[in-house]
Amino acid sequence: MNAESIIRAARESRRGSLDEWNGKKVLADFGIVVPRSAVVTAPDQVAKAVVGLEPPFAVKVMSAEILHKSDAGGVALRLANSDAVREAISTISERPLIHEARVDGYLIEEMSAGGTELVIGAVRDLQFGLMLMVGLGGIFVEVLQDVAFRICPISCSEGFAMLDELAELLGGAVGGTRAVV
């Protein structure tokens, strides 16, 4: 599926957002590098799903009802093999906030070597129209709430200016590595 068909399907089903897997497929269609991944709905599908993927793996619950996956216990990192992935999915599925939610599946991804996570989003504001949001991702999006907004469309230079507005963490503050943008 390409970006256009993914977005069309989301609109037709009146979804307000894409799940992470489909969102990353859209990004990949626009040439942005994303981790190789697979989606399963049950632990017994893991062995077949990870063929061709390289460990370590990350597992993330996929549910429109769970906005903050880490807070709900829906993320497992640095999993060494398919057995560890299968066990992690079994454990995650029994956590109270996840067990009570409608779960669409589990995203299994190759873990990247590290770096700085970013969050990118869009919102349609009644006054300003379509707006783009960029901020520090992962736990920092909620903890620091450090984001930049622009009214769309934006230029490439405006995109870089948005990154310049973010916290010093992108610049390698507190002994971290400077983010390459």
C-alpha positions in Angstrom: 0.0 0.0 0.0 1.3 3.5 -0.8 0.8 6.7 1.1 -2.2 7.8 -1.0 -4.1 4.6 -0.5 -3.3 4.4 3.2 -4.6 8.0 3.7 -7.6 7.4 1.5 -8.6 4.3 3.5 -8.2 6.2 6.8 -10.5 9.0 5.5 -13.1 6.5 4.2 -13.2 4.8 7.6 -13.3 8.3 9.3 -10.2 7.6 11.4 -8.7 10.7 13.0 -5.2 9.4 12.8 -3.1 6.6 11.5 -1.6 3.8 13.7 2.2 3.8 14.0 2.6 1.0 11.4 0.6 2.8 8.7 2.1 6.1 9.6 5.6 4.8 9.1 4.5 3.3 5.7 3.4 6.8 4.7 6.8 8.2 5.8 8.6 5.5 3.9 6.6 6.2 0.8 8.0 9.8 1.0 11.6 8.5 1.3 12.0 8.8 5.1 13.9 5.9 6.5 11.9 3.9 9.1 12.8 0.6 10.9 11.9 -2.6 9.2 8.9 -4.1 10.9 6.0 -6.6 11.0 2.7 -6.7 12.7 1.2 -9.7 14.5 -2.1 -10.2 16.3 -1.0 -13.2 18.5 2.2 -14.5 20.0 2.2 -17.7 17.8 2.7 -15.5 14.7 6.0 -14.1 15.9 8.5 -16.7 14.5 7.2 -16.3 11.0 6.8 -12.5 11.2 10.4 -11.8 12.3 12.0 -13.8 9.4 14.3 -11.4 7.6 14.4 -8.9 10.5 17.5 -8.3 12.6 17.5 -8.2 16.4 17.4 -6.5 18.8 13.6 -5.9 18.5 11.1 -3.5 19.9 7.5 -4.5 20.5 4.7 -1.9 20.7 1.0 -2.5 21.3 -1.3 -1.1 18.6 -4.5 0.3 19.9 -6.4 3.5 19.1 -7.5 3.3 22.8 -4.0 3.5 24.1 -2.4 6.9 23.4 0.7 6.5 25.6 1.9 3.0 25.0 4.9 3.2 27.5 2.7 4.4 30.3 0.3 1.5 29.8 3.1 -1.0 29.8 2.7 -1.6 26.0 6.3 -1.4 25.0 9.2 -3.8 25.3 12.7 -3.0 24.1 16.0 -4.7 23.3 14.5 -8.2 22.7 17.2 -10.6 21.5 15.1 -13.1 19.5 11.7 -14.4 18.5 11.2 -16.2 21.8 11.7 -13.0 23.7 9.3 -11.1 21.4 6.7 -13.8 21.9 7.0 -13.7 25.7 6.9 -9.9 25.6 3.7 -9.9 23.7 2.1 -12.4 26.1 3.2 -10.2 29.1 2.0 -7.0 27.5 -1.4 -8.4 26.6 -2.1 -9.3 30.3 -1.3 -5.8 31.6 -4.6 -4.2 32.9 -4.7 -1.1 30.6 -4.0 -3.3 27.6 -6.2 -6.2 28.5 -9.2 -3.9 28.8 -8.5 -2.1 25.5 -9.3 -3.1 21.9 -5.9 -4.2 20.6 -5.4 -4.2 16.8 -2.0 -6.0 17.0 1.6 -5.7 18.0 4.2 -3.8 16.0 7.6 -5.6 16.0 10.5 -3.4 14.8 14.2 -3.7 14.4 15.7 -1.3 17.0 17.8 1.5 15.7 21.3 2.2 17.1 19.9 5.1 19.1 19.6 8.8 18.6 17.0 11.5 19.3 13.3 10.7 18.7 11.1 13.3 17.2 7.3 13.5 17.0 5.6 14.9 14.0 1.9 15.7 13.9 -0.7 17.7 12.1 -3.9 19.3 13.3 -6.6 21.2 11.5 -7.2 24.4 13.5 -10.5 26.2 13.0 -8.8 29.6 12.8 -5.5 28.8 11.1 -6.3 25.7 9.0 -3.8 22.9 8.7 -0.8 23.1 11.1 2.3 21.0 11.4 3.8 20.2 14.8 7.3 18.9 15.5 8.8 18.2 18.9 11.0 15.9 20.9 9.6 12.4 20.8 9.4 9.5 23.2 8.9 10.4 26.8 10.0 14.0 26.2 6.8 14.9 24.2 4.8 14.8 27.4 7.5 15.6 30.0 9.0 18.7 28.3 6.1 19.6 26.0 8.7 21.1 23.7 7.0 21.5 20.3 7.0 24.0 17.4 4.0 24.7 15.2 3.7 26.2 11.7 0.8 26.9 9.4 1.0 24.7 6.3 2.3 24.6 3.8 5.9 25.1 5.1 9.2 25.5 3.2 12.3 23.4 3.9 13.9 26.3 5.7 10.8 26.6 7.9 11.1 23.0 8.8 14.7 23.4 9.9 13.7 26.5 11.8 11.2 24.4 13.7 13.9 22.0 14.7 16.1 24.9 15.8 13.3 26.0 18.2 13.4 22.7 20.1 15.2 22.2 23.4 18.9 22.0 23.8 18.6 18.2 23.8 18.9 18.3 20.0 22.2 20.1 20.4 23.7 17.5 22.7 23.0 19.1 26.0 23.8 17.2 29.3 26.5 15.1 27.7 24.3 13.8 24.9 25.2 13.5 21.3 24.3 16.3 18.9 21.4 15.3 16.6 22.2 15.2 13.0 19.4 16.8 11.1 
